[in-house]
């Protein structure tokens, strides 16, 4: 895990100190609301419907046990006893008091954390694959490049006031678990014909009110050119991105309106000017990579007879191992998902008690580290198979072992009308309604991998447009209605969902989802997934079942 040096620590300390003074001046009336707004946004602070919301950066989703304990302490001391993990691998606190935010930033700085660039028109938290470094399908660990990008982009003077926010994702594996195709820039580690490893670069992806799948701007970018090429793209965007209309200000609109050929030419021209002076040398890559290579794995057998016996004897444990753990590139280990999607609770929420207990489990079972996933769960990436039963029992006791990862109840959900001042409709209660369909786990597992994503407004924080089933809240004359889409994906086969038909009333959402799932169950062939069935049979059978019942 990357450790701050003197420069990192000084920067974060000074930033927290600076914000304390800015907040004092605002509270004492020396700064107006308009003067304070950009200052608070630079430190991740929003003023929401009920209270301020503070978004804390978790670079590429990686947390140490000391950091997890600090997050617990913040939830307990300054908030209402919980935090909310987001789809950008960050954590949000929904109830801090404005005057205590400087204290929170001080506490974060003590464990090498901050809230810098988690909001505003800047380069946001760089995200990655939550199985980075342990996935068997990985070409190379993407996290060192995420860290290099983090250092380059933090407080970059030229990109502090972009036309709009800017998001970068990096993946090093064959299966895209980082949703690189729906980011402003997506970086995929690839090998060229000569066997060199570099990056395929995508540009112009994004969700929100104009969802667009990114396009490849460069098939192969040598590693040494990573920062200069990113800088060239951002310079072009900074110069030509629209500032007159915030709905058309993202780079995806610029790429779409310009056309990828012209956009690429602009980037090449800019790149030629800066390329030679910005080469990323191998020594720096090696220096940063060393922080991610400190694992001392034990030599373990592939099969653990004691584990096989436990699985045979305990069906609940076996269901959890099957759904919530995945294979590891080192034999004898597994990566373990902690489900933050128990029935009846807002997806992604975690209490201070759970955080403290999980920090202890991280130290016991997974080298003191954990990752936040793009789908609002957590992963202990390095658990020995022989410890799975002990870990399961501990997680079960904490309410973090719901065996539903990847299933229809493992939903991505934004905070919706309950918290967000932008939302048109509730999300959390809709998710709870859908969860109520699945008291029978066998039925849930029979449906296989299904991604249901719910957003309370067009901004699409719940990624509804790339859900296998997407649900979008809309306001109709003061009433909450929901548009349903089918067939979206944020993985390798990225696609945007198609609208099923007219929106449905809030009271009908659960039944509508039930009809969709029953249609799939009745019409799928063999082991076909939900997405494969939708792509094969189209929308009509689902429309007949849903709208024929109203």
C-alpha positions as CSV (number, residue, x, y, z in Angstrom):
1,X,0.0,0.0,0.0
2,X,1.3,3.5,-0.9
3,X,2.8,5.4,2.1
4,X,2.9,9.1,2.2
5,X,6.3,10.8,2.1
6,X,7.1,14.2,3.7
7,X,5.7,16.1,0.7
8,X,2.4,14.2,0.7
9,X,1.9,14.6,4.4
10,X,2.8,18.3,4.5
11,X,0.3,19.0,1.6
12,X,-2.5,17.3,3.4
13,X,-1.8,18.9,6.7
14,X,-1.6,22.3,5.3
15,X,-4.7,21.8,3.2
16,X,-6.7,20.9,6.4
17,X,-5.3,23.9,8.2
18,X,-6.2,26.2,5.4
19,X,-9.8,24.9,5.3
20,X,-10.2,25.4,9.1
21,X,-9.4,29.1,8.6
22,X,-11.8,29.4,5.6
23,X,-14.6,27.8,7.6
24,X,-14.0,30.0,10.6
25,X,-14.2,33.1,8.3
26,X,-17.5,31.8,6.7
27,X,-19.1,31.0,10.1
28,X,-18.1,34.5,11.4
29,X,-19.6,36.2,8.4
30,X,-16.3,37.3,6.8
31,X,-17.0,35.1,3.7
32,X,-20.2,35.0,1.8
33,X,-22.0,31.8,0.7
34,X,-20.8,32.4,-2.8
35,X,-17.2,32.9,-1.7
36,X,-17.2,29.8,0.5
37,X,-18.9,27.5,-2.0
38,X,-15.8,26.8,-4.2
39,X,-13.6,26.5,-1.1
40,X,-15.8,23.8,0.5
41,X,-16.2,22.0,-2.8
42,X,-12.5,21.7,-3.2
43,X,-12.6,19.9,0.2
44,X,-15.4,17.5,-0.7
45,X,-18.1,19.3,1.3
46,X,-21.6,19.6,-0.2
47,X,-24.7,21.2,1.4
48,X,-27.4,18.6,1.0
49,X,-31.1,18.5,1.7
50,X,-30.8,17.9,5.5
51,X,-27.2,18.5,6.5
52,X,-23.7,18.9,5.0
53,X,-22.3,15.8,3.2
54,X,-18.6,15.2,3.3
55,X,-17.0,12.9,0.6
56,X,-13.7,11.4,1.6
57,X,-11.3,10.1,-1.0
58,X,-10.2,6.4,-1.0
59,X,-7.7,6.3,-3.8
60,X,-8.4,3.3,-6.1
61,X,-10.5,1.9,-3.2
62,X,-7.6,0.7,-1.0
63,X,-7.9,1.1,2.8
64,X,-5.6,0.0,5.7
65,X,-7.0,-1.1,9.1
66,X,-5.8,2.1,10.7
67,X,-7.7,4.1,8.1
68,X,-10.8,2.0,8.6
69,X,-10.7,2.6,12.4
70,X,-10.5,6.4,11.7
71,X,-13.5,6.2,9.4
72,X,-15.4,4.4,12.2
73,X,-14.2,7.1,14.7
74,X,-15.5,9.9,12.3
75,X,-18.9,8.1,11.9
76,X,-19.2,7.8,15.7
77,X,-17.9,11.2,16.7
78,X,-19.1,13.6,14.0
79,X,-22.0,11.8,12.3
80,X,-24.9,9.5,13.1
81,X,-22.9,6.3,13.5
82,X,-22.5,5.3,9.9
83,X,-20.8,6.1,6.6
84,X,-21.9,5.3,3.0
85,X,-19.5,3.7,0.5
86,X,-20.0,4.9,-3.1
87,X,-19.6,3.6,-6.7
88,X,-16.4,5.7,-7.0
89,X,-14.7,3.7,-4.2
90,X,-15.1,6.7,-1.8
91,X,-17.0,7.1,1.5
92,X,-19.6,9.8,2.3
93,X,-20.8,11.1,5.6
94,X,-24.3,12.5,5.4
95,X,-24.7,14.3,8.8
96,X,-21.6,16.1,9.9
97,X,-22.0,19.6,11.4
98,X,-20.3,22.3,9.3
99,X,-18.2,23.6,12.1
100,X,-16.7,20.1,12.8
101,X,-15.6,19.4,9.3
102,X,-12.1,20.9,9.9
103,X,-11.7,18.5,12.8
104,X,-12.7,15.6,10.5
105,X,-10.0,16.7,8.0
106,X,-7.4,16.8,10.7
107,X,-8.3,13.3,11.9
108,X,-8.1,12.0,8.3
109,X,-4.7,13.6,7.7
110,X,-3.3,11.6,10.7
111,X,-3.9,8.4,8.7
112,X,-2.9,9.7,5.2
113,X,-6.4,10.5,4.1
114,X,-8.2,13.6,2.8
115,X,-11.2,14.9,0.9
116,X,-9.3,16.9,-1.7
117,X,-10.8,16.8,-5.2
118,X,-13.8,14.6,-4.3
119,X,-16.1,17.3,-5.8
120,X,-15.9,20.3,-8.1
121,X,-14.7,20.6,-11.7
122,X,-11.4,18.8,-11.3
123,X,-9.8,15.3,-11.7
124,X,-11.7,13.2,-9.2
125,X,-10.6,10.0,-7.4
126,X,-8.9,7.6,-9.9
127,X,-10.7,4.2,-9.6
128,X,-9.6,0.7,-10.4
129,X,-10.3,-3.0,-10.3
130,X,-11.2,-4.1,-6.7
131,X,-9.3,-7.4,-7.4
132,X,-6.1,-5.6,-8.6
133,X,-3.0,-7.5,-7.7
134,X,-4.8,-10.8,-6.9
135,X,-6.9,-11.6,-10.0
136,X,-5.8,-14.6,-12.1
137,X,-6.8,-12.8,-15.3
138,X,-4.6,-9.8,-14.7
139,X,-1.8,-8.7,-17.1
140,X,-0.3,-6.4,-14.5
141,X,-1.3,-4.7,-11.3
142,X,-3.0,-1.3,-12.3
143,X,-2.7,0.3,-8.8
144,X,0.8,1.7,-9.3
145,X,-0.4,3.6,-12.3
146,X,-3.5,4.8,-10.3
147,X,-1.1,6.2,-7.7
148,X,1.1,7.9,-10.3
149,X,-2.0,9.5,-11.8
150,X,-3.2,10.5,-8.3
151,X,0.1,12.3,-7.6
152,X,0.2,14.0,-11.0
153,X,-3.5,15.1,-10.8
154,X,-3.7,16.3,-7.2
155,X,-3.9,20.1,-7.2
156,X,-2.7,20.2,-10.8
157,X,-2.8,24.0,-11.4
158,X,-3.9,23.7,-15.0
159,X,-6.8,21.4,-14.2
160,X,-8.3,22.9,-11.0
161,X,-11.1,24.5,-12.9
162,X,-12.1,22.3,-15.8
163,X,-15.4,22.7,-17.7
164,X,-16.8,19.9,-15.6
165,X,-15.7,17.0,-13.3
166,X,-13.3,14.5,-14.7
167,X,-13.0,10.8,-13.9
168,X,-10.3,8.2,-14.8
169,X,-10.4,4.5,-14.3
170,X,-7.6,1.9,-14.8
171,X,-7.9,-1.8,-15.3
172,X,-5.1,-4.4,-15.7
173,X,-7.3,-7.5,-16.2
174,X,-9.0,-9.3,-19.1
175,X,-12.4,-8.8,-17.4
176,X,-13.2,-5.1,-16.9
177,X,-14.3,-4.7,-13.3
178,X,-13.5,-1.0,-13.2
179,X,-16.1,0.2,-15.8
180,X,-13.4,1.8,-17.9
181,X,-15.7,2.3,-20.9
182,X,-18.0,4.7,-18.9
183,X,-15.3,7.1,-17.7
184,X,-14.0,10.3,-19.1
185,X,-10.7,8.4,-19.7
186,X,-10.5,4.6,-19.4
187,X,-7.0,3.0,-19.4
188,X,-6.7,-0.8,-20.1
189,X,-3.3,-2.5,-19.7
190,X,-2.6,-4.4,-22.9
191,X,0.3,-6.1,-24.7
192,X,1.3,-5.1,-28.2
193,X,2.6,-7.4,-31.0
194,X,6.2,-7.1,-29.7
195,X,5.2,-8.2,-26.2
196,X,5.5,-4.7,-24.6
197,X,2.9,-3.8,-22.0
198,X,1.2,-0.4,-22.3
199,X,-2.2,1.1,-22.3
200,X,-5.3,1.1,-24.6
201,X,-6.8,4.5,-24.1
202,X,-10.5,5.2,-24.2
203,X,-12.0,8.7,-24.1
204,X,-15.5,10.2,-23.8
205,X,-17.4,7.7,-21.8
206,X,-19.8,8.7,-19.0
207,X,-23.2,8.2,-17.5
208,X,-25.6,10.8,-16.2
209,X,-28.2,12.5,-18.3
210,X,-26.3,11.8,-21.6
211,X,-24.9,8.3,-21.2
212,X,-22.2,7.4,-23.7
213,X,-19.8,4.5,-24.1
214,X,-16.2,5.6,-24.5
215,X,-14.2,5.2,-27.7
216,X,-10.7,4.0,-28.3
217,X,-8.4,7.0,-29.0
218,X,-5.2,5.0,-28.9
219,X,-4.7,1.2,-29.3
220,X,-1.3,1.2,-27.6
221,X,0.3,3.9,-25.5
222,X,3.8,3.1,-24.1
223,X,4.0,3.5,-20.3
224,X,6.6,6.3,-20.5
225,X,4.0,8.4,-22.3
226,X,1.1,7.9,-19.8
227,X,1.2,11.3,-18.1
228,X,2.0,13.3,-21.2
229,X,-0.9,11.8,-23.1
230,X,-3.3,12.3,-20.3
231,X,-2.1,15.9,-20.0
232,X,-2.7,16.4,-23.7
233,X,-6.3,15.0,-23.6
234,X,-7.0,17.3,-20.6
235,X,-5.5,20.3,-22.2
236,X,-7.7,19.8,-25.2
237,X,-10.7,19.4,-23.0
238,X,-9.9,22.4,-20.9
239,X,-9.5,24.6,-23.9
240,X,-12.5,23.3,-26.0
241,X,-15.0,21.8,-23.5
242,X,-18.2,23.9,-23.2
243,X,-18.5,26.2,-20.2
244,X,-21.8,27.8,-21.2
245,X,-24.0,24.8,-20.4
246,X,-23.2,22.4,-17.6
247,X,-25.3,19.6,-19.2
248,X,-23.0,19.8,-22.2
249,X,-19.7,20.4,-20.5
250,X,-18.4,16.9,-20.0
251,X,-15.7,15.6,-22.4
252,X,-18.1,13.0,-23.8
253,X,-20.1,15.8,-25.4
254,X,-16.9,17.4,-26.9
255,X,-15.8,14.0,-28.3
256,X,-19.2,13.3,-29.7
257,X,-19.7,16.7,-31.3
258,X,-16.2,16.9,-32.6
259,X,-15.9,13.3,-33.8
260,X,-13.1,11.0,-32.5
261,X,-10.9,11.6,-35.6
262,X,-10.8,15.4,-35.1
263,X,-10.5,15.1,-31.4
264,X,-7.6,12.7,-31.7
265,X,-5.8,15.1,-34.1
266,X,-6.1,17.9,-31.5
267,X,-4.7,15.6,-28.8
268,X,-1.8,14.4,-31.1
269,X,-0.9,18.0,-31.8
270,X,-0.9,19.0,-28.1
271,X,1.0,15.8,-27.2
272,X,3.8,16.5,-29.7
273,X,4.6,19.7,-27.9
274,X,4.8,18.2,-24.3
275,X,5.7,14.6,-24.9
276,X,9.5,14.8,-24.6
277,X,9.5,16.9,-21.4
278,X,7.1,14.6,-19.5
279,X,8.4,11.0,-19.9
280,X,7.5,8.7,-17.0
281,X,10.7,6.8,-16.3
282,X,10.9,3.2,-15.3
283,X,12.6,4.1,-12.0
284,X,9.5,6.0,-10.9
285,X,7.2,3.1,-12.0
286,X,9.4,0.7,-10.0
287,X,9.5,3.0,-7.0
288,X,5.7,3.3,-6.8
289,X,5.2,-0.4,-7.7
290,X,7.3,-1.5,-4.7
291,X,4.6,-0.2,-2.4
292,X,2.2,-2.8,-3.8
293,X,4.5,-5.8,-3.7
294,X,5.0,-6.3,0.1
295,X,2.9,-9.5,0.4
296,X,4.4,-12.5,2.1
297,X,2.1,-15.3,1.0
298,X,2.4,-18.7,2.7
299,X,2.9,-21.8,0.6
300,X,-0.4,-23.6,0.9
301,X,-2.1,-26.6,-0.7
302,X,-4.6,-26.1,-3.5
303,X,-7.3,-28.1,-1.7
304,X,-7.9,-27.9,2.1
305,X,-9.6,-31.1,3.3
306,X,-10.9,-29.4,6.4
307,X,-12.6,-26.8,4.3
308,X,-14.1,-29.4,2.0
309,X,-15.6,-31.1,5.0
310,X,-17.0,-27.8,6.4
311,X,-18.6,-27.0,3.1
312,X,-20.2,-30.4,2.9
313,X,-21.5,-30.1,6.5
314,X,-22.8,-26.5,6.5
315,X,-25.0,-25.4,3.5
316,X,-25.2,-21.7,4.7
317,X,-21.4,-21.5,4.8
318,X,-21.2,-23.2,1.4
319,X,-23.7,-20.8,-0.2
320,X,-21.6,-17.9,1.1
321,X,-18.3,-19.3,-0.2
322,X,-19.9,-19.9,-3.6
323,X,-21.4,-16.4,-3.9
324,X,-19.1,-14.1,-1.9
325,X,-15.6,-15.5,-2.5
326,X,-13.6,-15.7,-5.7
327,X,-10.4,-17.4,-6.8
328,X,-7.0,-15.9,-6.1
329,X,-3.9,-16.1,-8.2
330,X,-2.0,-17.6,-5.3
331,X,-3.1,-21.2,-4.4
332,X,-4.7,-21.7,-1.0
333,X,-6.0,-18.1,-0.9
334,X,-9.4,-16.5,-1.8
335,X,-10.7,-13.0,-2.1
336,X,-13.7,-12.5,0.1
337,X,-16.6,-10.0,-0.5
338,X,-18.3,-8.3,2.4
339,X,-21.9,-7.7,1.3
340,X,-23.1,-4.2,2.3
341,X,-26.5,-5.1,0.8
342,X,-28.4,-6.9,3.6
343,X,-32.2,-6.9,3.3
344,X,-34.0,-3.7,4.4
345,X,-30.9,-1.5,4.6
346,X,-29.5,1.2,2.3
347,X,-26.9,-0.4,0.0
348,X,-23.4,0.7,0.8
349,X,-24.0,1.8,4.4
350,X,-21.8,0.6,7.2
351,X,-21.9,1.4,10.9
352,X,-19.0,2.5,13.1
353,X,-19.3,-0.8,15.1
354,X,-19.0,-2.8,11.8
355,X,-16.1,-0.7,10.6
356,X,-14.1,-1.2,13.9
357,X,-14.8,-4.9,13.9
358,X,-13.8,-5.3,10.2
359,X,-10.6,-3.4,10.9
360,X,-9.7,-6.2,13.4
361,X,-10.7,-8.9,10.9
362,X,-8.5,-7.2,8.3
363,X,-5.5,-7.4,10.6
364,X,-6.3,-11.1,11.4
365,X,-7.1,-12.4,8.0
366,X,-6.0,-10.1,5.1
367,X,-2.7,-8.3,5.7
368,X,-4.5,-5.4,7.4
369,X,-6.0,-4.2,4.1
370,X,-9.4,-4.0,2.4
371,X,-10.8,-2.6,-0.9
372,X,-14.0,-0.8,-1.8
373,X,-15.7,-2.1,-4.9
374,X,-17.3,-0.2,-7.7
375,X,-20.6,-1.9,-6.7
376,X,-20.6,-0.6,-3.1
377,X,-19.3,-3.8,-1.3
378,X,-15.9,-4.4,0.3
379,X,-13.3,-7.1,-0.5
380,X,-10.7,-8.7,1.7
381,X,-8.4,-9.7,-1.1
382,X,-5.9,-12.1,0.6
383,X,-7.7,-14.7,2.9
384,X,-6.3,-18.1,3.4
385,X,-8.8,-20.8,2.6
386,X,-8.3,-22.4,6.0
387,X,-9.6,-19.2,7.7
388,X,-12.8,-18.9,5.7
389,X,-15.1,-20.5,8.2
390,X,-13.8,-18.3,11.1
391,X,-14.1,-15.2,8.9
392,X,-17.6,-16.2,7.8
393,X,-18.8,-16.7,11.3
394,X,-17.4,-13.3,12.3
395,X,-19.0,-11.5,9.3
396,X,-22.3,-13.3,9.8
397,X,-22.3,-12.0,13.4
398,X,-21.8,-8.4,12.1
399,X,-24.5,-8.7,9.4
400,X,-21.9,-8.5,6.6
401,X,-22.2,-12.1,5.2
402,X,-25.5,-11.8,3.1
403,X,-24.6,-14.4,0.4
404,X,-25.8,-12.2,-2.5
405,X,-22.8,-10.7,-4.3
406,X,-23.5,-10.5,-8.0
407,X,-27.2,-11.4,-7.6
408,X,-30.4,-9.3,-8.1
409,X,-30.3,-8.0,-4.5
410,X,-26.7,-6.8,-4.8
411,X,-28.0,-3.5,-6.2
412,X,-26.2,-0.2,-6.8
413,X,-28.4,2.6,-5.4
414,X,-27.8,6.3,-5.0
415,X,-29.0,8.1,-1.8
416,X,-32.1,9.4,-3.7
417,X,-34.7,11.7,-2.3
418,X,-34.0,10.7,1.2
419,X,-30.7,12.7,1.2
420,X,-29.9,14.3,-2.1
421,X,-31.2,17.7,-3.0
422,X,-31.0,16.9,-6.7
423,X,-33.1,13.8,-6.7
424,X,-36.6,13.5,-8.1
425,X,-37.5,10.2,-6.5
426,X,-36.6,7.8,-3.7
427,X,-34.1,5.0,-4.4
428,X,-33.5,3.3,-1.1
429,X,-37.2,2.3,-0.5
430,X,-37.4,1.0,-4.1
431,X,-34.4,-1.2,-3.4
432,X,-36.0,-2.5,-0.2
433,X,-39.1,-3.4,-2.1
434,X,-37.2,-5.4,-4.7
435,X,-35.2,-7.1,-2.0
436,X,-38.5,-8.3,-0.5
437,X,-39.0,-10.5,-3.6
438,X,-36.1,-12.7,-2.5
439,X,-36.8,-14.3,0.8
440,X,-36.0,-17.6,-1.0
441,X,-32.2,-17.7,-1.7
442,X,-32.6,-20.7,-4.1
443,X,-34.8,-18.5,-6.3
444,X,-32.2,-15.7,-6.1
445,X,-29.3,-18.0,-7.1
446,X,-31.4,-19.6,-9.9
447,X,-31.6,-16.2,-11.6
448,X,-27.8,-16.0,-11.6
449,X,-25.7,-12.8,-12.1
450,X,-28.0,-9.8,-12.4
451,X,-27.1,-6.2,-11.9
452,X,-29.9,-3.9,-10.9
453,X,-29.0,-0.2,-10.7
454,X,-31.2,2.5,-9.3
455,X,-30.8,6.3,-9.6
456,X,-33.1,8.9,-8.1
457,X,-32.5,11.4,-10.9
458,X,-30.9,11.9,-14.4
459,X,-27.5,12.5,-12.9
460,X,-27.2,8.8,-12.8
461,X,-25.1,8.3,-9.6
462,X,-26.6,4.8,-9.3
463,X,-25.4,4.0,-12.9
464,X,-28.9,3.0,-14.0
465,X,-28.0,3.2,-17.7
466,X,-25.5,0.4,-17.5
467,X,-27.6,-1.9,-15.2
468,X,-28.8,-5.2,-16.7
469,X,-32.0,-3.7,-15.2
470,X,-31.9,0.0,-14.8
471,X,-34.4,2.0,-12.7
472,X,-34.5,5.8,-13.0
473,X,-36.7,8.0,-10.7
474,X,-38.6,10.8,-12.5
475,X,-40.9,13.5,-11.2
476,X,-44.4,13.6,-12.7
477,X,-46.4,16.5,-11.3
478,X,-45.0,16.0,-7.8
479,X,-45.3,12.2,-7.9
480,X,-42.5,9.6,-8.0
481,X,-42.5,7.5,-11.2
482,X,-39.8,5.2,-12.5
483,X,-38.4,4.5,-16.0
484,X,-37.1,0.9,-16.5
485,X,-34.3,0.0,-18.9
486,X,-33.0,-3.5,-19.8
487,X,-29.7,-4.7,-21.4
488,X,-27.1,-2.3,-20.0
489,X,-23.6,-3.4,-19.0
490,X,-20.4,-1.7,-17.7
491,X,-18.1,-4.7,-18.2
492,X,-16.2,-5.7,-21.4
493,X,-19.4,-5.9,-23.4
494,X,-20.4,-2.4,-22.3
495,X,-23.8,-1.2,-23.5
496,X,-26.5,1.2,-22.5
497,X,-29.9,-0.2,-21.5
498,X,-33.0,0.3,-23.8
499,X,-36.1,1.7,-22.3
500,X,-38.8,-0.9,-21.6
501,X,-41.7,1.5,-22.1
502,X,-43.8,4.0,-20.2
503,X,-42.6,4.8,-16.7
504,X,-44.4,3.0,-13.8
505,X,-45.7,4.4,-10.5
506,X,-43.7,3.8,-7.3
507,X,-46.2,1.3,-6.0
508,X,-45.8,-0.8,-9.1
509,X,-41.9,-1.0,-9.3
510,X,-41.5,-4.2,-7.3
511,X,-44.2,-6.0,-9.3
512,X,-42.7,-4.8,-12.6
513,X,-39.2,-6.1,-11.6
514,X,-40.9,-9.4,-10.6
515,X,-42.5,-9.7,-14.1
516,X,-39.2,-9.0,-15.8
517,X,-37.4,-11.7,-13.8
518,X,-40.1,-14.2,-14.3
519,X,-40.0,-13.5,-18.1
520,X,-36.3,-14.2,-18.0
521,X,-36.8,-17.4,-16.0
522,X,-39.4,-18.7,-18.4
523,X,-37.6,-17.8,-21.7
524,X,-33.9,-18.3,-21.0
525,X,-32.1,-21.2,-22.8
526,X,-29.8,-23.4,-20.8
527,X,-27.3,-21.6,-18.7
528,X,-28.0,-18.2,-20.4
529,X,-27.5,-15.1,-18.2
530,X,-30.1,-12.4,-17.9
531,X,-28.1,-10.1,-20.2
532,X,-27.7,-12.8,-22.9
533,X,-31.4,-13.5,-22.8
534,X,-32.3,-9.8,-23.2
535,X,-29.9,-9.5,-26.1
536,X,-31.3,-12.6,-27.8
537,X,-35.1,-12.1,-27.4
538,X,-35.3,-8.3,-27.3
539,X,-37.7,-6.1,-25.4
540,X,-41.1,-7.4,-26.7
541,X,-41.6,-10.4,-24.4
542,X,-40.8,-8.3,-21.3
543,X,-43.1,-5.5,-22.5
544,X,-46.0,-8.0,-23.0
545,X,-45.5,-9.4,-19.5
546,X,-45.1,-6.0,-17.8
547,X,-47.7,-3.8,-19.6
548,X,-50.2,-6.6,-20.2
549,X,-50.7,-6.7,-16.4
550,X,-51.7,-3.1,-15.9
